[in-house]
Each structure stands twice: as C-alpha cells, then as structure tokens.
C-alpha cells in the first residue's frame, strides 16, 4: 500500500513538472523521441524487408538446390564471369539422366522461363511470364490450385498444350467467367486452362516472377516453342528430409553430373549448385549492417535526449528543494525521495520513447509498394525498454542528490 502511494505521488509530481514546464520538457524529450524513432523505424523496416524476402525465398523451395550454368554471386571476391560464360548449359537430357539415377532426392524438376509473352483470349490480352515445368514442380514450390487441377503425368509426358494460370491471367483473359476448360492463345498456339492458382500477391522480390501473372505449361510444350533457339533449362533437386544440409544429395548430383559431362578428377566443376540459403545469408548480412547503422544514428539522438532529461531533473531538484526538506522532516526516507525523482525521469523518458514508437506506428500505414511494414510487439518492447534505461541513467544522479539533502538546509532554501 505504501509503495502504491509513493508511486502515485511520484506520478503526480512528474505530471506537474511536465505541465508547468511544457516547452522545456518537450524540447528536452525531442532527442529521446528522435532516437527511439530512428532505432525502432530501422528495426521495423529491416524486419519487414527480411520477412518479405524470406517469404519470397520460400517460394523457390525448401531443401532445394538449383543446377545452373551461373553461380549466384553472393560470395566475396571477384565474380569470374568469363570462366562461367564458357560452361555448357544444363539440358533436358541431363534432367532425364538425373531423374532416372538420383537416389537421395525427393524430386527432380526441369524448368525454364520466358517473360513478356502476350497471351490472348479474343480482345483480352496480357503480358505474362511463361514457365515450362516437369511434373514434380509442385513438390519444390507452393502451387495452390484454387480452381481446376494440377498437371497429370500423361499431360507432361505427351507435352500437351495445357496451362495452369495465375489469378491476374484468369481475371484478364476470362473476366467474370470460370476459365477451367476454356482456350486461350499463347505464342499463336491454342492452350486449354486446366487450373487457376490462388492469388498470392506481388512480393518485394519475386524470385521466379509474379505468380499471379504466370502461366505454367509442360516443359515439353515449352521446349517445342523456344528450345530450337536457346535449348537450356534450370534443374532443381529437392533433397530428402533425412539429408541434413543436403550433403548426400549434393555429393550424388556432383558425381553423376561430372560423370555425364566427362570431367576428369583434377578438373573443376563446369556447373553451379545454387542454394537459396546462400541468398538468405547474404541478405541477413546486409540487414545486420542496416541494424548497426540504426543503432549508431539513434544513439546520438538518445545521448542528447539523456542529457536533456538529466538537465530537467537537476532543475526540478533545485526548484523543489524546499519541498524535499519538508518531506524529510515529516519522516520521508532517502529511498522514497530517490524513487520519486527516478520515477519522474523514467516517466519523462517513456513519454519521449512512446511518441517515437507512435511515429513508427503511423509510418506503418504508408504504402511502400508491395512492402508491408509491421511494427512488432518485440520492437515496441525494445523501444520502451531503451527509453526506461535512458530515463534511469539520466535520472539516477539528480535523484541521489535529492535523496542525500540535509532536511534543515533544504527547508531554509528558497
């Protein structure tokens, strides 16, 4: 009960100090507000970016490696493009070779892409991304079918002109209609819609293209249209759940592909085994740098704000010296006076930090393209925690000065 009464008295004194010196208090707390805003804004944007990009990376598969000509350039050092340029392209024959022989794989998939291809239905048309795939594509990537169905084995084997289309393609080519079973033209050829994907929405980084504007077709049908000019594909291998780190799958793929291409033991690989984890690690490193930058920028403002709060508290102690003397003469303990001024400092700092967090929350309503900014509870707690620490550090010395005053001298002061 006594503690609650002291807390109430401390809160009342802090509120009176805030109201009586509103301009001085506001200017002093501005540093804390700006500092907390800078730190929490950077943390919130970084978290939102990281979440968005990791969701995009999840779309290209978990426990998946990609066999390609070019390695993903996320490592340090010089990118030796002139050496990679001379490598052979992965081919459909190599895909079939691996599909038949790989044992440490849940799925082996062939895929290829062509962007900005016009698809038509009557007077309706759209610039679409065409992706040729083999049967097991839905095992390495999320392909939620809202209407219709996925490809059958017979359709893939026979390279039939069938398509699984995205939500935007369906709405544009077949407005207010059920597209399943209807025809449209792709590259001058007739294709039948067998399914429509659920709307996924555009992400910040669309690995593999915007799924809502994509048309999936059998890899054989894709090859008949495009591989006479550029007969190359990407091969994706999904490892088994028991294969930790895909070590067994990677070793088996490397051995089979080296043998297929006739590489000698001392020759280096003429293909790249790319993993989404490499992209995730590179992105995490970039975000770590941004996070440090946010702390550095915010720390300067918080430092200024801390000195401002300390200045307010020293002035407050001087203005209330007589009251402190009266309180002590009536039996107030040193810790009670200490707590009173320390609480006031923390309270003022929390106001500054709360305003900074409020500004970040308002920032989350601003539309930044496909990036959705979300202020997480963890970042709110971080902002309030930092504010409390700054208030405690800034207020401890003035509170000690007030607590150690001699009551007789304090009462006599004016």
N, C-alpha and C positions, 0 to 999 in steps of 0.2 A: 504493500500500500504506500509506504514511504517512497519507494522507488518510482511508483506511478506519479505521485505528487511532484517529485523532483523533475521527472520527465515533463510533466505538464508545465511547471514553472519555467523550465529551460526553453520549452517550445514557445511559451508566451513572451519571454524576453527576446528570443530570436526574431519572432514576428514583429515585435515592437521596434527592434533595431532596423529591421528591413523596411518597415513603413516610414519610420522617421527620417531615414537617410536613403530614400529610394534611388535617387540618381547616382549617389556614390556607390551604393551596393550594386546597382545594375552594371556600372562601368567596371567595377572590380570583378564581377562574376562573368563578364564577357569573355575573358581569357579561358575560363573553365568551359564555358559553353562552346566556344570555337574549337578548343582542344578535344573535347568529347565528341563533338560533331565530326571533326576530321578523322579521328580514330575509328569511331563506330561506322561512319559512312564508308570508309575504305574497307573495313571488315565486312560490312553488309554487301557491298558491291562485289568484293572478291568471292565471298561465299556464294552469291547468286551466279556469278560467272562460272565458278568451279562446278556448281551443281548443274548448270545448263550444259556445260561442255562434257561433263561426265555422263549426263543423260544421253548426249549425242554419241559419245563413245560406246555407251552400252548398246546403241542401235547397230553397231557393226560387229557385235558379238562378244560373248564372254568365253574364255578359254579357247580363243581363236587365233590362228596365225595366218598371215597372208603371204603367198608365194608370188613375188613380183620381180620385175626387172630392176626397179629402182628402190633402194633402201630409203626409209623415211629419215629425213635429215634432222633428227633431234639431238644427236650427239655433238660433242665438241670437235674442234679441228676442222680442217678443210674438207669440203664436200667434193669428192673426186668424180665429178660428173663425166669427165672424159673417159674414165675407165668403165663406169656403169653404162655409158652410151653404147659400148661395143658388145654388151651382153645380149644373148638371144632372148626373145620374148617367150613367156610361158604360152603354151598352146593347148588346144583341145585334146590332142593325142597324149600330152603329158598328164592332163587331168584324168583321162581314162586309165592311163598307166598307174597313177597313184590311187585312183578309186578302187581298182582291182586288187592292189597289193598292200595298201596300208592296213595294218592291224591295230595300231594304237590310235585310232581315230573314231569318233562317233559319227562324223560326217565329212565328206569331201565335196566341195562345191566349186563349180565354174561360173564366172560372171563376167559381164562386160557391159559398157555403158556408151550411150550416145546422147548428148544434150541438145536442147533446142530443136527437137524434131516436131514438126507440125502433125497433130492428129486431128481428124475431121469427122464430123457427122452432119451431113447436109451443109447448112450455112454456119454451123458452130465449129469453131476450131480453137486450138490451144497449143502453145509451145510446151512440149512435155520432155521429160527425161525418160529414155527407153533403156531398160535394163534386161539383158538376157541372163537367165539363171538356169541352173540344173535343179533337180527335184528337191534336194535337201536344203535349199536356201532358207526355208523356214526354221531349220534347226540351228542356224548360226545367227539369225536376225529375227526380230519380232515382226511377224506379218499377221496382224489381227484382221481377219476377214469379217466384215460386217454383213455383207450380202453375198450370196453365192457360195463358192468353194475355192479351195486351193488347186494347184495343178495335179493331175493324175500321172502315174508312171507312163501310161500309153501316150498321153499328150506330149510328154517330154521326149520319149523315145522316137515318136513319129515327127517331131518338130512341127506340131500343128500351129496354125495361126490363131492362137487363143491368148487372152490377156487378162491379167489381174490389175485393175486400175486403181489409182488413188482417188480420194474424195473430191478434190478440185476437178480432176478429169471427168469424173462422173457427173458433177453438177454442171459443168460447162457443155459437155457433149450431149448429155441427156437430161436437160432441165425438167424437173418435176416428173421424172419417169424412173422406172426400175431398169437399170442398164443391163442386168444379167440376161444373157441370151441374145442381146442386140449386137449389131455390127457397127464398126467404125473403120475408118481408113487410116492406116499407118504407113507412111512412105509409099503411098499409092496402092497398098495391098489391103485386102479386107481381113479384119480380125474380129473374132467373137469374144465378147466380155463374159468371162466365167465367174468373176467375183469382183467385189469392191472392198478396198481396205477401209478400216475405221479412220476417221480424221485424227491425225497426230499433231498437226500444227507445225509451224516452222520454228526450228530451234536456232540458237545463235550461230552454231557451227553445224551445218548439215553435211555430215560425212555420208557420202553416197547420194546426196541430193535430197530435196524436199519430197518426202514420201507421198504427200497429197497431190503432187504433180507428176507422179511417176507411173509408168506402165511396165509391169513385169511381163515378160514373154519367155517362152522356152529358149534355151541357149542355142539350139539348133536352128530355130527360126531366125534368131538374131544373126547367126553366122551366115545364113543364106543371103541376108541383106547387106552385111557390112564386111565380112571377113575376106572377101575377094580383094579388098583394098588394104585392110590392116588386120591380119589374122592373129590377134593376140588376145589373151584373156587374163583375168586375175583368178588365182586358185586359192580358196580358203579351206583350212583344215581345222575342224573342231576337235579338241582333244577329249580324252575320257576323263570322267570326274576323279578317277583314282590316280591320274597322271599329274602329280604335283608340279606346278611350274611348266607343264608341257614338255618336260625334258625328254621323255621317251618318244613322244610324237615328233619333236623337233629333230632328234637324232635319227629316227627312222626316215623322215622326209628327206633330210640331208643326204643320207646314204643312198636312198632309192634314186633321187634326182641326179646326184653325182654319177651314179652308175648309168642312168639313162642318157646323160649327156657326155659320157665317156671321159670324165675328168680324171686325170692321174692323181695319185696320192699327194704329190707336192703342189699341185695346182690349187689355187683358192677357188671358192665357190663363185660361179657366174650367175648367181641368183640371190635374191634377198628374202629372208624370212622376217616379215614385219609383224610386230605385236602391238595392239592398242595400248598395252601397258607403258610402252615407251613414250607415247604421246601423253598419257596421263602423268608420267613422271616429269616430263618437260613442262607441262602446264603447272604442276604443283610447284616446281622450282620458280617459275615466273610469279606465281601468286605469293610465294614466300617473300620475294623481293618487294612486291607491292605492299605486303603486310608490314614489313620493316619500314618502308617509306611512310606508311600511315602513322606508325608509332613515332617516328622521328618528327614528322610535321606536327602531329598533335601534341607531342611532349613539350615543344617550345611554348605553345599556347597555354598548356596546362601549367607550366612553370610560372608564366606571367600571372595566370589566374590564381595560383597558390600564393604568390607574393601579395596579390590584391586582397585575398581573404585574410592573410596574416595582418596586413595593414588595417583592415576593417576591425579585426579583433583587438589589436592594440589600442585603436581609437575607442572602441567600445569599453575596454577595461578602464581607460583613463576617464571616460565620461561617467562611468558607474562606480568609480572608486568609493564614493561616499556610501552608496547602497551596499557595496561589498562589506564595508566596515560595519554597517548596521546589521547585516545578515550574520556576520561573525559574532557580533556582540550578543545577538539573540540565540547563539548556540549552533550556527551553521558550521558543519565540519569542512575541513580543507577539500576533501574529495567531492563534497557537494558543490562547492564553488568551481572546482576543476571540471566536474561533469557538466555544469551549467554552461560554461563558455566553450567547452569542447563540443557539446551537443550543438551549440549555436553555429560553430564553424562547419561542422559536418552538414547541418541543415542547409546552410547557405550554399555549400559546395554541391549538395544534392539538387538544389534548385537549378544551379547552373548546368549541371550534368543532365538533369531532366529536360531542360529546354533544348540542349544539344541532341538528345535522343528523340525528342518530339520533331525536331527539324529533319532528322534522318527518316523518321516515320512518314513525314509529309513528302520527302523525296521519293519514297517507295511508290507513290501514286503517279509519278511521272513516267510516261511510256517511253522506253528506250528500245524501240523496235521489238524484236522477239524476246528481249531480256526481261524477265520478271524479277523485280527487286523485292526481296522479302526480308524484313527485319526480324531476325530470330530471337527467341527468348534468351538464348545464350549471350547474344550481343547486348541485349538490354541489361542483363545482369552484369556483364562486363563493364558497361558504361557506368552503372550505378556503383559498382564495386570500386572502380578507379576514382569516381567522384568522392566516395566515402574516405578512401585512403588519402586523397589530396586534402580533404577537409580536416582529417585527423592530424596530418603532418603540419598543415598550416596553422591549426588552432592549438596545438599542444603547448607551444612556448607561451603565448598570451594567457592560456588557461593556467599554466604553472605560476606565472607572475601574479595573477589574480588570487590564486589559492594560497600563496605564501605571504600575502599582505598582512601587516600588523593592523588589527582592528582599530586600535586607538588612533594611529596615524591616518588610516583610511577614513575614519569618521570626520576628522578635522579638515580633510582636503575639501576643496571647493571645485 
